[in-house]
Amino acid sequence: MSSHPTLADVAEKAGVSASTASIAFSGTGPVSDATKQRVLDAAAALGYAGPDPRARSLRRGRSGIVGVVLEERVRAAFLDPVKIRTLDGIAEGIAPLGAGLLLLTDAGAGDAPVSIENAPVDGVVLIGCSPRLADSIAVLRRRGIPAVAIEGAAGADVLEIAVDNEAATRRGAEYLRALGHTRVAIVALPIDAARARGVIAPEDEARSTNQTTSERLRGARAVFPDAIAVATAASSVEEGRSAALELLRSRLEERPTAIIAQSDLLAAGVIRAAEELGLRVPDDLSVLGFDGIRVDGLQHDLTTLDQPSVAKGRAAGEAIVRLLAGEPAEPVAFTSTLHIGDTTAPVRDPFVE
């Protein structure tokens, strides 16, 4: 007998056929409890841990893995409650597959041994807000791997799970206008793969490769067409703080009375910057976010567009299940709701206390 016992060794010791031993391990066929126990006892005596899952995957023609492509490093993604909620939803959606999740990044894999180029995956979910979505889709098309995009128009052959980014942002902007705000600025998500910070010029906006950023910009500009927009390098509190400091250091008569942040993490950074400058939220500055998450350390009930992150992920996972089963899957569009908290208020005359 070899130093590494095989299923055939177990079958011989248990006095059953190799197929019976295999069924006893898988629990998928008509094997009596007594026979199953005899096989398990023989395996324990030989130190056999069970069939090699790699061999089972080869027989099925599947790896048993669903990839999830993130726009940033995994470490950064786990600091974003939206990403965590979405991943929870994806895990729920693919539960019928009994598959594992493999997290990949499109932030530049370099020479990483496992990347979107070579990962052993059966299907892939691409989480949106990514300026590199088109590159990732091109790789998956070349490899012939089924893909679902969350917030990203990736082409007719890639299913999209969408949220009403433009319409929702427009609703939020209209609410600010109803409060009397006219000097409004935007703190935006990254607009392209370069993730350059700074004021977004019209030509920058025109060549944006981040669909989420573009849609939310259009929603805000439908109400405030002349609003200054500042791009950030990521959805984080520190990025929101830096962008807001740039906007709020303007002269009093030019300083925005409201800021539309394209994520709640960015909005929390805007509030932090306002407080550092001695401004009161919402008396001196109204702040609108997007996501509907709880931000650690934020002492405000943020006015925000609350999006169904878990439901988006679940829908993407369920679509992957159907695609792998050879069944039709339909795109899904979700609606966000305006949650009015304590970070917005009617505009007041800054020259009158």
Secondary structure, 3 states (H helix, E strand, C coil): CCCCCCHHHHHHHHCCCHHHHHHHHHCCCCCCHHHHHHHHHHHHHHCCCCCCHHHHHHHHCCCCEEEEEECCCHHHHCCCHHHHHHHHHHHHHCHHHCCEEEEEECCCCCCCCCCCCCCCCCEEEEECCCCCHHHHHHHHHHHCCCEEEECCCCCCCCEEEEECHHHHHHHHHHHHHHCCCCCEEEEECCCCCCCCCEECCHHHHHCCCCHHHHHHHHHHHCCCCCCEEEECCCCCHHHHHHHHHHHHCCCCCCCCCEEEECCHHHHHHHHHHHHHCCCCCCCCCEEEEEECCCCCCCCCCCEEEECCHHHHHHHHHHHHHHHHCCCCCCCEEECCEEECCCCCCCCCCCCCC
